[in-house]
Amino acid sequence: MFQNFKRILKFGWQNFYRSLGLSVVTIVIISLTLISISSLVIFKILSDNTLKAVQAKTDVYIDFDPNVTFEQANQLVSSLSEVPTIKEVKYISSEENLDNFLNTYGDNSLIAEAVQTLDNNPFKPSLMIKVDDIDHFPLILEELSQNKYAGILEIDDRDFTQTKTLINKISEYSQKINKAGIIISLIFILVAILVVFNAIQISIYSRHEEITIMRLVGASNQFIKGPFFIEGIFYSFFSLLILLIILYPLLVFVQPYIDNFFSEYATNLVTEVSNNFLLIFGVEFVVAILINILSASFAMRKYLRK
């Protein structure tokens, strides 16, 4: 058995090396397919991390009624903090709201001078709410807009509608990106299967005389298939190697553009890919091998019929 395996491995390498031109073309095609799939996976990682960052920094501020007492505000905060869908709820005083406003727009001299000319603090105390999932915001805001909170909170219908619309848009875009990513990934997987199948079929066709001779001298089906399976493993290995050589420099090149575009929501792609190295490249290598094995099996059926 060991000797047969050595022969199969030797014949597989010979098949790979003898048709070097066809092997190079096949590896390039598989590499391009893997790069396309990897790009989609990386885009999925980027979009997911960006949406998580947006969700983490998305919060709603609701003004308290000017006549509300500090005890009433704290009671509401304590009540809302027990809601499972709410990640964080906090009481923001009018002084804190003013400081936050000046920290954000303090560089604008006109705004700073306008605030200084006011005798009273124009900001009211407010309720800050954060959630783990932005899809929970509409239900929470609808609950807080009920009459029982009318004497405590001031929810302007216009502001409420704008906030709800913004949240719904973010959720809608998130769902569309996920659906589009799944559909495109399935298309590229289908293309990969067809490309690999055709490449192996061409390789088999170019050696059909050898296969016929091997059948005449009594070689088993497994012995005939073996070199093509090994050849497919070589295709997968070198294709994955090319993917690694191209992908990391490409990620380093595009990272500054991603940082500029997404700003505070940017994701370090090199770090993310490295953290998911085994998941991304291990799965792609296994899938490439399985595609080669299955494609070789189907392509050789007519040559192995007794």
Short mmCIF file of the C-alpha atoms (twelve columns), coordinates in Angstrom:
data_MODEL
# 
_entry.id   MODEL 
# 
loop_
_atom_site.group_PDB 
_atom_site.id 
_atom_site.type_symbol 
_atom_site.label_atom_id 
_atom_site.label_alt_id 
_atom_site.label_comp_id 
_atom_site.label_asym_id 
_atom_site.label_seq_id 
_atom_site.Cartn_x 
_atom_site.Cartn_y 
_atom_site.Cartn_z 
_atom_site.pdbx_PDB_model_num 
ATOM 1   C CA . MET A 1   0.000   0.000  0.000   1 
ATOM 2   C CA . PHE A 2   2.829   2.376  0.860   1 
ATOM 3   C CA . GLN A 3   4.572   1.619  -2.428  1 
ATOM 4   C CA . ASN A 4   1.339   2.255  -4.347  1 
ATOM 5   C CA . PHE A 5   0.910   5.583  -2.565  1 
ATOM 6   C CA . LYS A 6   4.474   6.578  -3.472  1 
ATOM 7   C CA . ARG A 7   3.806   5.689  -7.112  1 
ATOM 8   C CA . ILE A 8   0.542   7.644  -7.121  1 
ATOM 9   C CA . LEU A 9   2.291   10.638 -5.553  1 
ATOM 10  C CA . LYS A 10  5.116   10.361 -8.115  1 
ATOM 11  C CA . PHE A 11  2.718   10.063 -11.067 1 
ATOM 12  C CA . GLY A 12  0.663   12.956 -9.726  1 
ATOM 13  C CA . TRP A 13  3.705   15.202 -9.587  1 
ATOM 14  C CA . GLN A 14  4.756   14.044 -13.039 1 
ATOM 15  C CA . ASN A 15  1.312   14.862 -14.422 1 
ATOM 16  C CA . PHE A 16  1.505   18.268 -12.762 1 
ATOM 17  C CA . TYR A 17  5.028   18.992 -13.983 1 
ATOM 18  C CA . ARG A 18  4.791   17.531 -17.504 1 
ATOM 19  C CA . SER A 19  1.822   19.716 -18.394 1 
ATOM 20  C CA . LEU A 20  3.300   22.741 -16.705 1 
ATOM 21  C CA . GLY A 21  1.577   25.187 -19.040 1 
ATOM 22  C CA . LEU A 22  -1.856  23.724 -18.341 1 
ATOM 23  C CA . SER A 23  -1.016  23.509 -14.637 1 
ATOM 24  C CA . VAL A 24  -0.060  27.182 -14.523 1 
ATOM 25  C CA . VAL A 25  -3.271  28.202 -16.299 1 
ATOM 26  C CA . THR A 26  -5.337  26.030 -13.947 1 
ATOM 27  C CA . ILE A 27  -3.599  27.450 -10.863 1 
ATOM 28  C CA . VAL A 28  -4.137  31.010 -12.092 1 
ATOM 29  C CA . ILE A 29  -7.847  30.368 -12.664 1 
ATOM 30  C CA . ILE A 30  -8.279  28.731 -9.256  1 
ATOM 31  C CA . SER A 31  -6.250  31.530 -7.634  1 
ATOM 32  C CA . LEU A 32  -8.461  34.196 -9.189  1 
ATOM 33  C CA . THR A 33  -11.527 32.324 -7.949  1 
ATOM 34  C CA . LEU A 34  -10.094 32.068 -4.429  1 
ATOM 35  C CA . ILE A 35  -9.153  35.752 -4.493  1 
ATOM 36  C CA . SER A 36  -12.716 36.635 -5.503  1 
ATOM 37  C CA . ILE A 37  -14.174 34.513 -2.718  1 
ATOM 38  C CA . SER A 38  -11.656 35.905 -0.203  1 
ATOM 39  C CA . SER A 39  -12.559 39.438 -1.247  1 
ATOM 40  C CA . LEU A 40  -16.199 38.710 -0.526  1 
ATOM 41  C CA . VAL A 41  -15.333 37.180 2.837   1 
ATOM 42  C CA . ILE A 42  -13.181 40.190 3.737   1 
ATOM 43  C CA . PHE A 43  -15.910 42.572 2.593   1 
ATOM 44  C CA . LYS A 44  -18.332 40.655 4.818   1 
ATOM 45  C CA . ILE A 45  -15.935 41.016 7.767   1 
ATOM 46  C CA . LEU A 46  -15.497 44.715 7.016   1 
ATOM 47  C CA . SER A 47  -19.223 45.389 6.730   1 
ATOM 48  C CA . ASP A 48  -20.038 43.397 9.876   1 
ATOM 49  C CA . ASN A 49  -17.376 45.176 11.931  1 
ATOM 50  C CA . THR A 50  -18.468 48.561 10.595  1 
ATOM 51  C CA . LEU A 51  -22.094 47.891 11.445  1 
ATOM 52  C CA . LYS A 52  -21.086 46.689 14.907  1 
ATOM 53  C CA . ALA A 53  -19.092 49.890 15.411  1 
ATOM 54  C CA . VAL A 54  -22.045 51.981 14.248  1 
ATOM 55  C CA . GLN A 55  -24.379 50.084 16.559  1 
ATOM 56  C CA . ALA A 56  -21.967 50.502 19.481  1 
ATOM 57  C CA . LYS A 57  -21.878 54.275 18.941  1 
ATOM 58  C CA . THR A 58  -25.534 54.693 18.040  1 
ATOM 59  C CA . ASP A 59  -27.529 56.070 20.927  1 
ATOM 60  C CA . VAL A 60  -30.681 58.107 21.468  1 
ATOM 61  C CA . TYR A 61  -31.005 61.167 23.691  1 
ATOM 62  C CA . ILE A 62  -34.471 61.990 24.998  1 
ATOM 63  C CA . ASP A 63  -35.028 65.228 26.894  1 
ATOM 64  C CA . PHE A 64  -36.572 65.158 30.329  1 
ATOM 65  C CA . ASP A 65  -39.443 67.448 31.220  1 
ATOM 66  C CA . PRO A 66  -38.071 70.619 32.891  1 
ATOM 67  C CA . ASN A 67  -40.186 69.926 35.977  1 
ATOM 68  C CA . VAL A 68  -39.019 66.359 36.486  1 
ATOM 69  C CA . THR A 69  -37.183 65.701 39.734  1 
ATOM 70  C CA . PHE A 70  -33.839 63.977 40.026  1 
ATOM 71  C CA . GLU A 71  -35.502 61.118 41.929  1 
ATOM 72  C CA . GLN A 72  -38.023 60.556 39.112  1 
ATOM 73  C CA . ALA A 73  -35.233 60.548 36.543  1 
ATOM 74  C CA . ASN A 74  -33.173 58.031 38.539  1 
ATOM 75  C CA . GLN A 75  -36.228 55.845 39.044  1 
ATOM 76  C CA . LEU A 76  -36.795 55.741 35.283  1 
ATOM 77  C CA . VAL A 77  -33.109 54.989 34.668  1 
ATOM 78  C CA . SER A 78  -33.215 52.115 37.168  1 
ATOM 79  C CA . SER A 79  -36.367 50.737 35.566  1 
ATOM 80  C CA . LEU A 80  -34.961 50.875 32.038  1 
ATOM 81  C CA . SER A 81  -31.619 49.354 33.066  1 
ATOM 82  C CA . GLU A 82  -33.461 46.111 33.841  1 
ATOM 83  C CA . VAL A 83  -34.765 45.826 30.267  1 
ATOM 84  C CA . PRO A 84  -32.757 43.015 28.552  1 
ATOM 85  C CA . THR A 85  -32.646 44.742 25.149  1 
ATOM 86  C CA . ILE A 86  -31.072 47.912 26.597  1 
ATOM 87  C CA . LYS A 87  -27.286 47.847 26.823  1 
ATOM 88  C CA . GLU A 88  -26.851 51.091 28.741  1 
ATOM 89  C CA . VAL A 89  -29.105 53.823 30.054  1 
ATOM 90  C CA . LYS A 90  -27.775 56.969 31.687  1 
ATOM 91  C CA . TYR A 91  -28.991 60.272 33.100  1 
ATOM 92  C CA . ILE A 92  -27.255 63.243 31.455  1 
ATOM 93  C CA . SER A 93  -27.527 66.546 33.289  1 
ATOM 94  C CA . SER A 94  -28.031 69.832 31.488  1 
ATOM 95  C CA . GLU A 95  -24.474 70.842 32.389  1 
ATOM 96  C CA . GLU A 96  -23.091 67.655 30.866  1 
ATOM 97  C CA . ASN A 97  -25.117 68.230 27.700  1 
ATOM 98  C CA . LEU A 98  -23.679 71.733 27.434  1 
ATOM 99  C CA . ASP A 99  -20.122 70.455 27.933  1 
ATOM 100 C CA . ASN A 100 -20.641 67.749 25.308  1 
ATOM 101 C CA . PHE A 101 -21.972 70.317 22.865  1 
ATOM 102 C CA . LEU A 102 -18.990 72.626 23.400  1 
ATOM 103 C CA . ASN A 103 -16.557 69.728 23.052  1 
ATOM 104 C CA . THR A 104 -18.152 68.836 19.727  1 
ATOM 105 C CA . TYR A 105 -18.626 72.309 18.249  1 
ATOM 106 C CA . GLY A 106 -16.228 74.361 20.377  1 
ATOM 107 C CA . ASP A 107 -13.871 74.839 17.453  1 
ATOM 108 C CA . ASN A 108 -16.520 76.954 15.738  1 
ATOM 109 C CA . SER A 109 -15.992 80.450 17.149  1 
ATOM 110 C CA . LEU A 110 -19.461 81.655 16.155  1 
ATOM 111 C CA . ILE A 111 -21.186 78.835 18.029  1 
ATOM 112 C CA . ALA A 112 -18.949 79.282 21.079  1 
ATOM 113 C CA . GLU A 113 -19.666 83.036 21.200  1 
ATOM 114 C CA . ALA A 114 -23.394 82.449 20.756  1 
ATOM 115 C CA . VAL A 115 -23.487 80.038 23.701  1 
ATOM 116 C CA . GLN A 116 -21.515 82.458 25.892  1 
ATOM 117 C CA . THR A 117 -23.992 85.276 25.260  1 
ATOM 118 C CA . LEU A 118 -26.852 83.195 26.685  1 
ATOM 119 C CA . ASP A 119 -27.827 83.916 30.275  1 
ATOM 120 C CA . ASN A 120 -29.193 80.424 30.910  1 
ATOM 121 C CA . ASN A 121 -28.168 76.947 29.899  1 
ATOM 122 C CA . PRO A 122 -30.303 76.140 26.830  1 
ATOM 123 C CA . PHE A 123 -29.909 72.397 27.299  1 
ATOM 124 C CA . LYS A 124 -32.223 70.197 29.323  1 
ATOM 125 C CA . PRO A 125 -31.314 67.051 31.216  1 
ATOM 126 C CA . SER A 126 -31.720 64.003 29.011  1 
ATOM 127 C CA . LEU A 127 -31.902 60.247 28.958  1 
ATOM 128 C CA . MET A 128 -29.198 58.442 26.973  1 
ATOM 129 C CA . ILE A 129 -30.049 54.938 25.723  1 
ATOM 130 C CA . LYS A 130 -27.776 52.389 24.027  1 
ATOM 131 C CA . VAL A 131 -28.756 48.918 22.844  1 
ATOM 132 C CA . ASP A 132 -26.897 45.825 21.595  1 
ATOM 133 C CA . ASP A 133 -29.088 45.610 18.499  1 
ATOM 134 C CA . ILE A 134 -30.338 48.759 16.772  1 
ATOM 135 C CA . ASP A 135 -33.427 46.848 15.657  1 
ATOM 136 C CA . HIS A 136 -34.644 47.145 19.262  1 
ATOM 137 C CA . PHE A 137 -34.673 50.944 19.187  1 
ATOM 138 C CA . PRO A 138 -38.083 51.423 17.512  1 
ATOM 139 C CA . LEU A 139 -39.911 49.306 20.089  1 
ATOM 140 C CA . ILE A 140 -38.139 51.041 22.981  1 
ATOM 141 C CA . LEU A 141 -38.905 54.511 21.632  1 
ATOM 142 C CA . GLU A 142 -42.520 53.584 20.981  1 
ATOM 143 C CA . GLU A 143 -42.795 52.373 24.560  1 
ATOM 144 C CA . LEU A 144 -41.322 55.618 25.925  1 
ATOM 145 C CA . SER A 145 -43.691 57.714 23.800  1 
ATOM 146 C CA . GLN A 146 -46.741 56.391 25.679  1 
ATOM 147 C CA . ASN A 147 -48.863 58.695 27.827  1 
ATOM 148 C CA . LYS A 148 -47.536 57.347 31.133  1 
ATOM 149 C CA . TYR A 149 -44.175 58.963 30.354  1 
ATOM 150 C CA . ALA A 150 -45.668 62.231 29.128  1 
ATOM 151 C CA . GLY A 151 -44.944 64.049 32.405  1 
ATOM 152 C CA . ILE A 152 -41.376 62.811 32.559  1 
ATOM 153 C CA . LEU A 153 -40.025 62.774 29.020  1 
ATOM 154 C CA . GLU A 154 -40.365 65.185 26.116  1 
ATOM 155 C CA . ILE A 155 -40.458 63.184 22.892  1 
ATOM 156 C CA . ASP A 156 -40.990 65.418 19.925  1 
ATOM 157 C CA . ASP A 157 -42.895 63.588 17.190  1 
ATOM 158 C CA . ARG A 158 -40.597 64.949 14.514  1 
ATOM 159 C CA . ASP A 159 -37.418 63.982 16.324  1 
ATOM 160 C CA . PHE A 160 -38.855 60.588 17.138  1 
ATOM 161 C CA . THR A 161 -39.752 59.963 13.485  1 
ATOM 162 C CA . GLN A 162 -36.331 61.068 12.262  1 
ATOM 163 C CA . THR A 163 -34.556 58.852 14.770  1 
ATOM 164 C CA . LYS A 164 -36.739 55.887 13.950  1 
ATOM 165 C CA . THR A 165 -36.212 56.424 10.211  1 
ATOM 166 C CA . LEU A 166 -32.435 56.578 10.637  1 
ATOM 167 C CA . ILE A 167 -32.407 53.380 12.691  1 
ATOM 168 C CA . ASN A 168 -34.640 51.567 10.209  1 
ATOM 169 C CA . LYS A 169 -32.360 52.621 7.335   1 
ATOM 170 C CA . ILE A 170 -29.268 51.307 9.106   1 
ATOM 171 C CA . SER A 171 -31.035 48.013 9.803   1 
ATOM 172 C CA . GLU A 172 -32.258 47.793 6.221   1 
ATOM 173 C CA . TYR A 173 -28.790 48.410 4.782   1 
ATOM 174 C CA . SER A 174 -27.340 45.787 7.126   1 
ATOM 175 C CA . GLN A 175 -29.814 43.159 5.936   1 
ATOM 176 C CA . LYS A 176 -29.260 44.031 2.275   1 
ATOM 177 C CA . ILE A 177 -25.482 43.759 2.616   1 
ATOM 178 C CA . ASN A 178 -25.784 40.359 4.275   1 
ATOM 179 C CA . LYS A 179 -28.197 39.037 1.634   1 
ATOM 180 C CA . ALA A 180 -26.101 40.393 -1.233  1 
ATOM 181 C CA . GLY A 181 -22.963 38.851 0.249   1 
ATOM 182 C CA . ILE A 182 -24.612 35.427 0.509   1 
ATOM 183 C CA . ILE A 183 -25.916 35.557 -3.076  1 
ATOM 184 C CA . ILE A 184 -22.590 36.726 -4.542  1 
ATOM 185 C CA . SER A 185 -20.682 34.099 -2.545  1 
ATOM 186 C CA . LEU A 186 -22.921 31.350 -3.919  1 
ATOM 187 C CA . ILE A 187 -22.361 32.618 -7.472  1 
ATOM 188 C CA . PHE A 188 -18.579 32.587 -7.052  1 
ATOM 189 C CA . ILE A 189 -18.674 29.097 -5.536  1 
ATOM 190 C CA . LEU A 190 -20.618 27.878 -8.584  1 
ATOM 191 C CA . VAL A 191 -18.099 29.561 -10.899 1 
ATOM 192 C CA . ALA A 192 -15.250 27.902 -8.989  1 
ATOM 193 C CA . ILE A 193 -16.821 24.472 -9.380  1 
ATOM 194 C CA . LEU A 194 -17.306 24.952 -13.131 1 
ATOM 195 C CA . VAL A 195 -13.790 26.317 -13.672 1 
ATOM 196 C CA . VAL A 196 -12.078 23.549 -11.727 1 
ATOM 197 C CA . PHE A 197 -14.224 20.860 -13.366 1 
ATOM 198 C CA . ASN A 198 -13.360 22.105 -16.869 1 
ATOM 199 C CA . ALA A 199 -9.668  22.455 -16.020 1 
ATOM 200 C CA . ILE A 200 -9.425  18.886 -14.729 1 
ATOM 201 C CA . GLN A 201 -11.471 17.589 -17.647 1 
ATOM 202 C CA . ILE A 202 -8.994  19.202 -20.066 1 
ATOM 203 C CA . SER A 203 -6.124  17.640 -18.138 1 
ATOM 204 C CA . ILE A 204 -7.766  14.206 -18.280 1 
ATOM 205 C CA . TYR A 205 -8.565  14.559 -21.967 1 
ATOM 206 C CA . SER A 206 -4.940  15.354 -22.758 1 
ATOM 207 C CA . ARG A 207 -3.938  12.043 -21.093 1 
ATOM 208 C CA . HIS A 208 -6.783  9.813  -22.266 1 
ATOM 209 C CA . GLU A 209 -4.352  7.560  -24.160 1 
ATOM 210 C CA . GLU A 210 -2.368  6.940  -20.987 1 
ATOM 211 C CA . ILE A 211 -5.565  6.103  -19.123 1 
ATOM 212 C CA . THR A 212 -6.557  3.609  -21.846 1 
ATOM 213 C CA . ILE A 213 -3.151  1.916  -21.680 1 
ATOM 214 C CA . MET A 214 -3.324  1.716  -17.876 1 
ATOM 215 C CA . ARG A 215 -6.737  0.085  -18.127 1 
ATOM 216 C CA . LEU A 216 -5.400  -2.468 -20.644 1 
ATOM 217 C CA . VAL A 217 -2.559  -3.524 -18.344 1 
ATOM 218 C CA . GLY A 218 -4.995  -4.060 -15.462 1 
ATOM 219 C CA . ALA A 219 -4.591  -0.939 -13.329 1 
ATOM 220 C CA . SER A 220 -7.377  -0.405 -10.808 1 
ATOM 221 C CA . ASN A 221 -9.734  2.555  -10.933 1 
ATOM 222 C CA . GLN A 222 -8.333  3.931  -7.686  1 
ATOM 223 C CA . PHE A 223 -4.776  3.742  -9.002  1 
ATOM 224 C CA . ILE A 224 -5.817  5.609  -12.163 1 
ATOM 225 C CA . LYS A 225 -7.725  8.280  -10.196 1 
ATOM 226 C CA . GLY A 226 -4.995  8.720  -7.592  1 
ATOM 227 C CA . PRO A 227 -2.538  10.826 -9.624  1 
ATOM 228 C CA . PHE A 228 -5.329  13.196 -10.682 1 
ATOM 229 C CA . PHE A 229 -6.387  13.615 -7.058  1 
ATOM 230 C CA . ILE A 230 -2.768  14.361 -6.103  1 
ATOM 231 C CA . GLU A 231 -2.547  16.751 -9.044  1 
ATOM 232 C CA . GLY A 232 -5.661  18.507 -7.739  1 
ATOM 233 C CA . ILE A 233 -4.031  18.847 -4.307  1 
ATOM 234 C CA . PHE A 234 -1.030  20.496 -5.954  1 
ATOM 235 C CA . TYR A 235 -3.399  22.878 -7.746  1 
ATOM 236 C CA . SER A 236 -5.068  23.738 -4.445  1 
ATOM 237 C CA . PHE A 237 -1.795  24.190 -2.570  1 
ATOM 238 C CA . PHE A 238 -0.127  26.481 -5.108  1 
ATOM 239 C CA . SER A 239 -3.345  28.417 -5.656  1 
ATOM 240 C CA . LEU A 240 -3.626  29.063 -1.920  1 
ATOM 241 C CA . LEU A 241 0.060   30.058 -1.818  1 
ATOM 242 C CA . ILE A 242 -0.512  32.618 -4.580  1 
ATOM 243 C CA . LEU A 243 -3.574  33.875 -2.708  1 
ATOM 244 C CA . LEU A 244 -1.495  34.479 0.424   1 
ATOM 245 C CA . ILE A 245 1.282   36.195 -1.546  1 
ATOM 246 C CA . ILE A 246 -1.181  38.579 -3.215  1 
ATOM 247 C CA . LEU A 247 -3.747  39.129 -0.474  1 
ATOM 248 C CA . TYR A 248 -1.680  40.486 2.414   1 
ATOM 249 C CA . PRO A 249 0.202   43.151 0.399   1 
ATOM 250 C CA . LEU A 250 -3.125  44.107 -1.177  1 
ATOM 251 C CA . LEU A 251 -4.711  44.547 2.268   1 
ATOM 252 C CA . VAL A 252 -1.797  46.706 3.400   1 
ATOM 253 C CA . PHE A 253 -2.195  48.820 0.254   1 
ATOM 254 C CA . VAL A 254 -5.964  49.436 0.652   1 
ATOM 255 C CA . GLN A 255 -5.915  49.942 4.454   1 
ATOM 256 C CA . PRO A 256 -5.208  53.721 4.316   1 
ATOM 257 C CA . TYR A 257 -8.142  54.205 1.934   1 
ATOM 258 C CA . ILE A 258 -10.404 52.244 4.259   1 
ATOM 259 C CA . ASP A 259 -9.227  54.323 7.230   1 
ATOM 260 C CA . ASN A 260 -9.989  57.556 5.352   1 
ATOM 261 C CA . PHE A 261 -13.383 56.375 4.132   1 
ATOM 262 C CA . PHE A 262 -14.720 54.816 7.334   1 
ATOM 263 C CA . SER A 263 -12.854 57.133 9.713   1 
ATOM 264 C CA . GLU A 264 -13.673 56.154 13.305  1 
ATOM 265 C CA . TYR A 265 -15.517 53.050 12.116  1 
ATOM 266 C CA . ALA A 266 -12.529 51.656 10.167  1 
ATOM 267 C CA . THR A 267 -11.392 48.056 10.639  1 
ATOM 268 C CA . ASN A 268 -7.811  46.790 10.490  1 
ATOM 269 C CA . LEU A 269 -8.180  44.173 7.754   1 
ATOM 270 C CA . VAL A 270 -4.736  42.596 8.235   1 
ATOM 271 C CA . THR A 271 -5.498  41.978 11.896  1 
ATOM 272 C CA . GLU A 272 -8.963  40.621 11.171  1 
ATOM 273 C CA . VAL A 273 -7.712  38.282 8.450   1 
ATOM 274 C CA . SER A 274 -4.862  37.081 10.677  1 
ATOM 275 C CA . ASN A 275 -7.274  36.436 13.543  1 
ATOM 276 C CA . ASN A 276 -9.460  34.381 11.183  1 
ATOM 277 C CA . PHE A 277 -6.543  32.824 9.271   1 
ATOM 278 C CA . LEU A 278 -7.428  29.159 9.841   1 
ATOM 279 C CA . LEU A 279 -11.110 29.790 9.250   1 
ATOM 280 C CA . ILE A 280 -10.634 31.678 5.962   1 
ATOM 281 C CA . PHE A 281 -7.709  29.886 4.345   1 
ATOM 282 C CA . GLY A 282 -8.236  26.470 5.918   1 
ATOM 283 C CA . VAL A 283 -11.796 26.284 4.668   1 
ATOM 284 C CA . GLU A 284 -10.801 27.550 1.214   1 
ATOM 285 C CA . PHE A 285 -8.015  24.952 0.968   1 
ATOM 286 C CA . VAL A 286 -10.335 22.107 1.999   1 
ATOM 287 C CA . VAL A 287 -13.057 23.309 -0.373  1 
ATOM 288 C CA . ALA A 288 -10.555 23.580 -3.248  1 
ATOM 289 C CA . ILE A 289 -9.369  20.005 -2.617  1 
ATOM 290 C CA . LEU A 290 -12.936 18.668 -2.435  1 
ATOM 291 C CA . ILE A 291 -13.839 20.480 -5.655  1 
ATOM 292 C CA . ASN A 292 -10.806 18.957 -7.384  1 
ATOM 293 C CA . ILE A 293 -11.587 15.448 -6.118  1 
ATOM 294 C CA . LEU A 294 -15.266 15.604 -7.040  1 
ATOM 295 C CA . SER A 295 -14.522 17.204 -10.402 1 
ATOM 296 C CA . ALA A 296 -11.903 14.556 -11.212 1 
ATOM 297 C CA . SER A 297 -14.315 11.774 -10.234 1 
ATOM 298 C CA . PHE A 298 -17.089 13.063 -12.495 1 
ATOM 299 C CA . ALA A 299 -14.747 13.910 -15.367 1 
ATOM 300 C CA . MET A 300 -13.144 10.444 -15.382 1 
ATOM 301 C CA . ARG A 301 -16.334 8.381  -15.230 1 
ATOM 302 C CA . LYS A 302 -16.493 7.644  -18.955 1 
ATOM 303 C CA . TYR A 303 -12.838 6.588  -19.002 1 
ATOM 304 C CA . LEU A 304 -13.238 4.183  -16.065 1 
ATOM 305 C CA . ARG A 305 -16.323 2.343  -17.216 1 
ATOM 306 C CA . LYS A 306 -15.764 -1.350 -17.613 1 
# 
